[in-house]
Every structure is written in C-alpha cells, then in structure tokens.
Amino acid sequence: MGVGGAERVVHALATGQRHAGHDVRVVAVLGNGAGPAFLAPLDRVGVETIPLRIPPRAYRRERSEFLELCRRLRPDVVHTHGYHVDVVDAAAARGAGFPTVTTVHGFTGGDWKNWIYERLQRRAFRRFDAVVAVSRPLAHDLERTGVPRARLHLVPNAWPADDGPLLARAEVRERFGVPSDRFHIGWVGRLTEEKGADLLLAAVRLLGDLPLTVSVVGDGRCRPQLERVAVRLGVSDRVRWLGTRPEAARLFKAFDLFVLSSRTEGTPMVLFEAMAAGTPVVATAVGGVPDVVSAQEALLIAAGDVAGLARAIRSVHADPAAAADRARRAGERLTRDFAPQPWLARYEHIYRSLP
C-alpha cells in the first residue's frame, strides 16, 4: 500500500475503468494505520475506496469481512493484486461463486515468510478464472509451474501519464542540494534485495574519477544495510537517501541518468516514468525490461554485472548526445506501444470472457 509499481497499476486500472463507465470499487486490506497515500488519489477522482482494517494474521476475520462485502456488492469480477489477497481473499470470493482475476506483478523472494507466501500464491493461481502476467518471462514461469494456458493472459503494463507535470530540473536539483556540475544519477524503488540498489553502490565505487551524485528515492527493509554498505565501499558522500516520495514520478527531469539495477522485475512502471521524462536509462535486462526498451532506447546490461553497470554509466557520462538520442526514441516508443486505452480494453475483454 505504498507508492510502488503494483499500486500504480491498480490506480490506472480503477480510474480508467471508471472513466469507461464501469462501477469500480477498490478494497484495501490495511493494518497498522497504512493506506492514505494509496487511497487518497483514488478518492480524489471519484473511485470508491473501502478500507478493511484487519489486525495482523487475523485471516479468518479478513475472509469473513471480505466475503460479506462481496455478498453485499455482488461484483461481476473480483480482481486481486498481491500474494496476501491472492491467497486469503480471492479464495473466499471464489468459494462464494464470484469470478476471480489476479495480476501477477512478479516474485520478490526475500525471507522465509515471503517464500512460504509465494509458494501458497503459486498454488492459488491454478484456481483463478484468469491469471494476468505482466511480462513474457513471467507468463512462461507461471505456465511452467501449473497455471493452465487457457486461463493465462499476457498483458504488459501501460503508461497512464496521470502524475501531473514534471518538476523543473533546476528546481528539483536545488531542492535536493545537487550542484549543477554534478552528474546526477537517479535510482527509484523499494530498498529490497531483488531491486539491486547494492549493485549501483558497487558500481559507483568503480567510478571514483567521475563527479557523480546518486539520489536514492524509496525506502524498504534493506535501507540500514545499504547505508552501511555505502560507508564500507567509501561512497556514502556521493549518495543521498531521499526516502519515499509520493511525487517520485515528477522528479525524473532532475536526473542525468536513471539506473534500474534490479535482479528481477515484471514490467516496471518506474521505467515508464523515466521514459516519459526523457531521461536516459541504464537497466538490467530482466523480466519484461527488454520488451519495453531495446538497445536502441537504453543501455541494457546483465543482472548482477557490476562492472558492466559501471561501464554503461561511464558511457552515458562520456556521450550525453547519444544518451539523449536513445531517450528520445524511448519516449516515442512509450507513446506508441504502451498507451493506456488498448491496455484497458484488454483487461475488459478478459473480464467479459469469464464464465
């Protein structure tokens, strides 16, 4: 329930479907006071939001309350996002006879608890009426692990372009205290192991001769560990930890380069944000990334290749004109291939095809 990619997809689906004339409600299972940053934008555009405040591990109560909500609302389809609701809530809806769809945004790995949830989620996928994968590798993985092909759909994410105007480059750099003569690298995402912020820190260590500043936008359980890594590598004075910024999508003009260093991805919305801003991109060729940008639109490297990441950053710094040309082509591809209307129509087709 933060401001990540899956949340952006839910926002875009809900607002797009409402504008198409459908009756849409977003039910959010909340705990520990979470939720306003996720729910408020939906409320502002007239999408009804229903928070279910459930104590941790109160699964029976959660199923009961969600089932009662379904019986009252009588939805034509229940569409879930995320392993918790895929396992707990979709099963309750399906058992009561409501068609269920899930969008699979990817698998994060992590600790033993996440591992157990992902195993349960993979088993649950086999019982959904429709399972949507956001990238080709993810679709192949789901089919390999038991999702029936007839119920599996490939629908890469789209770019809704609903974040408002981009903030001016000079304004953001001044706000963040980045001097105009510094080469400013942006990294945006959850600070978790699979997102690979540690790989960027290691690459920065190899670029001591360049006048770099790295702005890390985001937060997560690995932040304290990553801050210690930056100190150990001797790059802490070149890295700014900016925390979660709800307006992150509007900041990209401030970056000379956006780095996506993930070890695994679905179809990352943050990549669309960089493309929309015309910011040059260096990205790991994981998940759906190569289907979004090719070598004509970004510099792609292998996952985990620290030396390759450093070389790519150095290349962008050395030849900004070539980087700008790739960024221009990326923006053209974003408009051409990832518009929201065909994406929304694809989801509506899936909904209407359900038994």
C-alpha positions as CSV (number, residue, x, y, z in Angstrom):
1,M,0.0,0.0,0.0
2,G,2.9,2.4,-0.7
3,V,3.6,4.1,-4.0
4,G,5.2,1.3,-5.9
5,G,4.5,-0.2,-9.3
6,A,1.7,-2.5,-8.3
7,E,-0.1,0.3,-6.6
8,R,0.3,2.4,-9.8
9,V,-1.3,-0.4,-11.9
10,V,-4.3,-0.6,-9.5
11,H,-4.7,3.2,-9.7
12,A,-4.6,3.2,-13.5
13,L,-7.0,0.3,-13.8
14,A,-9.5,1.7,-11.4
15,T,-9.5,5.2,-12.8
16,G,-9.5,4.0,-16.4
17,Q,-12.4,1.6,-15.8
18,R,-14.4,4.2,-14.0
19,H,-13.9,6.7,-16.9
20,A,-15.1,4.0,-19.2
21,G,-18.4,3.9,-17.3
22,H,-17.9,0.9,-15.1
23,D,-18.8,0.7,-11.4
24,V,-15.4,0.2,-9.7
25,R,-14.6,-0.2,-6.0
26,V,-11.1,-0.6,-4.6
27,V,-11.0,-2.7,-1.4
28,A,-7.7,-2.3,0.5
29,V,-6.8,-4.6,3.3
30,L,-4.9,-2.4,5.8
31,G,-3.1,-2.7,9.0
32,N,-1.1,-0.5,11.4
33,G,-2.6,2.7,10.1
34,A,-1.4,2.2,6.5
35,G,-3.3,3.3,3.4
36,P,-3.8,7.1,3.0
37,A,-1.1,7.5,0.4
38,F,-2.6,4.7,-1.7
39,L,-6.3,5.5,-1.2
40,A,-6.4,9.3,-1.4
41,P,-5.6,9.6,-5.1
42,L,-8.5,7.2,-5.9
43,D,-10.9,9.1,-3.7
44,R,-9.9,12.4,-5.4
45,V,-11.0,11.1,-8.8
46,G,-14.2,9.5,-7.6
47,V,-13.3,5.9,-7.3
48,E,-15.0,4.5,-4.2
49,T,-12.4,3.0,-1.8
50,I,-13.3,0.5,1.0
51,P,-10.6,0.1,3.7
52,L,-10.7,-3.2,5.6
53,R,-8.6,-2.7,8.7
54,I,-7.6,-6.1,9.8
55,P,-5.1,-7.0,12.6
56,P,-2.1,-9.0,11.5
57,R,-2.7,-12.7,11.0
58,A,-6.5,-12.3,11.6
59,Y,-7.1,-14.4,8.4
60,R,-10.5,-15.8,9.4
61,R,-11.9,-12.4,10.3
62,E,-10.5,-11.0,7.0
63,R,-12.1,-13.7,4.9
64,S,-15.4,-13.3,6.7
65,E,-15.4,-9.5,6.3
66,F,-14.4,-9.7,2.6
67,L,-17.0,-12.3,1.9
68,E,-19.7,-10.2,3.5
69,L,-18.6,-7.3,1.4
70,C,-18.8,-9.4,-1.8
71,R,-22.3,-10.6,-0.9
72,R,-23.4,-7.0,-0.4
73,L,-21.8,-5.5,-3.5
74,R,-22.4,-8.5,-5.9
75,P,-19.4,-7.8,-8.1
76,D,-19.2,-9.2,-11.7
77,V,-15.5,-9.8,-11.1
78,V,-13.1,-9.7,-8.2
79,H,-9.6,-8.6,-9.3
80,T,-6.8,-9.1,-6.8
81,H,-3.2,-7.8,-6.7
82,G,-0.5,-9.2,-4.4
83,Y,0.2,-12.5,-2.7
84,H,-1.7,-11.8,0.5
85,V,-5.1,-11.1,-1.1
86,D,-4.5,-13.7,-3.8
87,V,-4.2,-16.4,-1.1
88,V,-6.7,-15.1,1.6
89,D,-9.4,-13.1,-0.1
90,A,-9.7,-14.4,-3.6
91,A,-10.4,-17.9,-2.3
92,A,-13.3,-16.6,-0.2
93,A,-14.8,-14.8,-3.2
94,R,-14.3,-17.8,-5.5
95,G,-15.9,-20.1,-2.9
96,A,-19.0,-17.9,-3.0
97,G,-19.2,-18.1,-6.7
98,F,-17.7,-14.8,-7.8
99,P,-15.3,-14.9,-10.8
100,T,-11.7,-14.1,-9.8
101,V,-8.8,-12.5,-11.7
102,T,-5.3,-11.8,-10.5
103,T,-2.5,-9.7,-11.9
104,V,1.0,-11.2,-11.2
105,H,3.5,-8.4,-10.9
106,G,6.5,-10.6,-10.2
107,F,8.1,-12.5,-7.3
108,T,10.4,-10.8,-4.9
109,G,12.0,-13.6,-2.9
110,G,13.1,-12.4,0.5
111,D,12.9,-14.1,3.8
112,W,11.3,-17.4,4.7
113,K,7.9,-15.8,5.3
114,N,7.8,-14.4,1.7
115,W,9.0,-17.8,0.4
116,I,6.0,-19.5,2.1
117,Y,3.5,-16.9,0.8
118,E,4.9,-17.2,-2.7
119,R,4.5,-21.0,-2.6
120,L,0.9,-20.6,-1.5
121,Q,0.3,-17.9,-4.1
122,R,1.6,-20.1,-6.9
123,R,-0.8,-22.9,-5.8
124,A,-3.7,-20.4,-5.6
125,F,-3.0,-19.2,-9.2
126,R,-4.2,-22.6,-10.6
127,R,-7.7,-21.9,-9.2
128,F,-8.3,-18.4,-10.6
129,D,-10.6,-17.9,-13.6
130,A,-7.9,-15.7,-15.2
131,V,-4.2,-15.0,-14.3
132,V,-2.6,-12.0,-15.9
133,A,1.2,-11.9,-16.3
134,V,2.8,-8.5,-16.9
135,S,5.8,-9.9,-18.8
136,R,6.7,-12.8,-21.2
137,P,9.2,-14.4,-18.8
138,L,6.7,-14.3,-16.0
139,A,4.0,-15.9,-18.2
140,H,6.4,-18.7,-19.2
141,D,7.2,-19.2,-15.5
142,L,3.5,-19.4,-14.5
143,E,2.7,-21.9,-17.2
144,R,5.7,-24.0,-16.2
145,T,4.5,-24.1,-12.6
146,G,1.0,-25.1,-13.3
147,V,-1.3,-22.3,-14.4
148,P,-3.4,-23.6,-17.3
149,R,-2.6,-22.0,-20.6
150,A,-6.3,-21.3,-21.3
151,R,-6.6,-19.1,-18.2
152,L,-3.2,-17.4,-18.6
153,H,-3.0,-13.9,-20.2
154,L,0.0,-11.8,-21.1
155,V,-0.8,-8.1,-20.6
156,P,2.3,-5.9,-20.1
157,N,1.7,-2.8,-18.1
158,A,0.8,0.5,-19.7
159,W,1.7,4.1,-19.0
160,P,-1.3,6.1,-17.7
161,A,0.5,9.5,-17.7
162,D,-1.6,10.7,-14.8
163,D,1.1,12.2,-12.5
164,G,0.8,15.8,-13.4
165,P,3.5,18.0,-14.9
166,L,7.2,17.1,-14.4
167,L,9.0,19.3,-11.9
168,A,11.7,21.5,-13.5
169,R,15.2,20.1,-13.5
170,A,16.8,23.1,-11.7
171,E,14.1,23.2,-9.1
172,V,14.5,19.6,-8.0
173,R,18.3,19.7,-8.1
174,E,18.2,22.7,-5.9
175,R,15.7,21.1,-3.5
176,F,17.9,18.0,-3.2
177,G,21.1,20.1,-2.9
178,V,22.7,18.6,-6.1
179,P,25.2,21.1,-7.7
180,S,24.7,21.9,-11.4
181,D,28.1,20.5,-12.3
182,R,27.5,17.0,-10.8
183,F,26.4,14.1,-13.0
184,H,23.1,13.2,-11.2
185,I,22.1,9.5,-11.2
186,G,18.6,8.6,-10.0
187,W,17.6,5.3,-8.5
188,V,13.9,4.8,-7.6
189,G,12.3,1.8,-6.0
190,R,11.9,-0.4,-2.9
191,L,15.0,-0.9,-0.9
192,T,14.8,-4.7,-1.0
193,E,17.3,-7.2,-2.2
194,E,15.7,-8.0,-5.5
195,K,15.8,-4.3,-6.6
196,G,19.6,-4.3,-6.6
197,A,20.5,-0.9,-5.1
198,D,23.6,-2.5,-3.7
199,L,24.8,-3.2,-7.3
200,L,24.6,0.5,-8.1
201,L,26.6,1.3,-4.9
202,A,29.3,-1.2,-6.0
203,A,29.4,0.4,-9.5
204,V,29.8,3.9,-8.1
205,R,32.9,2.7,-6.2
206,L,34.4,1.9,-9.7
207,L,33.7,5.4,-10.9
208,G,35.7,7.5,-8.4
209,D,37.1,9.7,-11.2
210,L,33.6,10.9,-12.2
211,P,31.8,13.8,-10.5
212,L,28.7,11.7,-9.5
213,T,25.8,12.2,-7.1
214,V,23.3,9.4,-6.6
215,S,19.8,10.1,-5.4
216,V,18.1,7.0,-4.0
217,V,14.3,7.6,-3.9
218,G,12.5,4.9,-1.9
219,D,12.6,3.0,1.3
220,G,12.4,-0.5,2.5
221,R,13.7,-3.1,4.9
222,C,17.3,-3.1,3.4
223,R,17.9,0.6,3.8
224,P,20.0,0.4,7.0
225,Q,22.1,-2.4,5.5
226,L,22.6,-0.4,2.3
227,E,23.7,2.7,4.1
228,R,26.3,0.6,5.9
229,V,27.4,-0.9,2.5
230,A,27.8,2.7,1.1
231,V,30.1,3.5,4.1
232,R,32.1,0.4,3.7
233,L,32.6,1.0,0.0
234,G,33.6,4.6,0.6
235,V,30.8,6.1,-1.5
236,S,28.5,7.4,1.2
237,D,29.4,11.0,0.5
238,R,28.2,10.6,-3.1
239,V,24.8,9.0,-2.2
240,R,21.6,10.8,-0.9
241,W,18.9,8.7,0.7
242,L,15.7,10.6,0.0
243,G,13.1,8.1,1.3
244,T,9.7,7.5,-0.2
245,R,8.4,10.4,-2.3
246,P,4.8,10.2,-3.5
247,E,5.7,12.6,-6.2
248,A,8.6,10.5,-7.4
249,A,7.3,10.2,-11.0
250,R,7.6,14.0,-11.3
251,L,11.3,14.2,-10.3
252,F,12.9,12.5,-13.3
253,K,13.9,15.7,-15.1
254,A,16.4,16.2,-12.3
255,F,18.4,13.1,-13.3
256,D,21.1,12.9,-15.9
257,L,20.6,9.2,-15.8
258,F,18.1,6.7,-14.4
259,V,19.5,3.4,-13.3
260,L,17.3,0.3,-12.9
261,S,19.6,-2.3,-11.3
262,S,17.0,-5.0,-10.4
263,R,17.8,-8.6,-10.1
264,T,14.2,-9.5,-11.1
265,E,11.3,-7.5,-12.5
266,G,7.8,-7.8,-14.1
267,T,7.2,-4.8,-16.3
268,P,8.5,-1.9,-14.1
269,M,6.3,1.2,-14.0
270,V,9.4,3.2,-12.9
271,L,10.9,2.5,-16.3
272,F,7.9,4.2,-17.9
273,E,8.4,7.2,-15.7
274,A,12.0,7.7,-16.9
275,M,10.9,7.2,-20.5
276,A,8.1,9.8,-20.1
277,A,10.6,12.3,-18.7
278,G,13.1,11.8,-21.5
279,T,15.7,10.7,-19.0
280,P,18.5,8.3,-20.3
281,V,18.2,4.8,-18.9
282,V,20.7,2.1,-17.9
283,A,18.8,-1.1,-17.0
284,T,19.3,-4.7,-16.3
285,A,17.8,-7.0,-18.9
286,V,15.5,-8.8,-16.6
287,G,11.8,-9.8,-16.7
288,G,9.9,-7.6,-19.1
289,V,12.5,-4.8,-19.3
290,P,13.8,-5.9,-22.8
291,D,10.2,-5.9,-24.1
292,V,9.9,-2.2,-23.0
293,V,13.3,-0.9,-24.2
294,S,15.8,-2.3,-26.6
295,A,19.4,-1.3,-27.2
296,Q,18.1,1.5,-29.4
297,E,16.3,3.1,-26.4
298,A,18.5,2.3,-23.4
299,L,21.8,0.6,-22.3
300,L,21.0,-2.9,-21.2
301,I,23.3,-5.0,-19.0
302,A,23.1,-8.4,-17.4
303,A,21.7,-8.8,-14.0
304,G,24.4,-8.6,-11.3
305,D,27.1,-7.3,-13.7
306,V,28.6,-4.5,-11.5
307,A,31.5,-3.9,-14.0
308,G,29.0,-3.7,-16.9
309,L,26.9,-1.3,-15.0
310,A,29.9,1.0,-14.3
311,R,30.8,0.9,-18.0
312,A,27.3,1.8,-19.0
313,I,27.2,4.8,-16.6
314,R,30.6,5.9,-17.8
315,S,29.3,5.7,-21.4
316,V,26.3,7.9,-20.7
317,H,28.6,10.5,-19.0
318,A,31.1,10.4,-21.9
319,D,28.5,10.7,-24.7
320,P,25.4,12.6,-23.5
321,A,24.3,13.3,-27.1
322,A,23.9,9.5,-27.8
323,A,22.2,9.0,-24.5
324,A,19.7,11.8,-25.3
325,D,19.0,10.2,-28.7
326,R,18.2,6.9,-27.0
327,A,16.0,8.7,-24.5
328,R,14.1,10.4,-27.4
329,R,13.4,7.1,-29.1
330,A,12.3,5.6,-25.7
331,G,9.8,8.4,-25.3
332,E,8.4,7.7,-28.8
333,R,8.1,4.0,-28.1
334,L,6.3,4.7,-24.8
335,T,3.7,6.7,-26.6
336,R,3.4,4.2,-29.5
337,D,3.4,0.9,-27.6
338,F,2.3,1.5,-24.1
339,A,-0.8,3.7,-24.3
340,P,-3.5,3.0,-21.7
341,Q,-6.6,2.5,-23.8
342,P,-5.6,-0.7,-25.5
343,W,-4.4,-2.0,-22.1
344,L,-7.7,-1.2,-20.5
345,A,-9.6,-2.8,-23.4
346,R,-7.5,-6.0,-23.0
347,Y,-8.5,-6.2,-19.3
348,E,-12.2,-5.6,-20.1
349,H,-12.0,-8.4,-22.7
350,I,-10.6,-10.7,-20.0
351,Y,-13.4,-9.7,-17.6
352,R,-16.1,-10.3,-20.1
353,S,-14.8,-13.7,-21.2
354,L,-15.1,-15.1,-17.7
355,P,-17.7,-17.8,-17.1
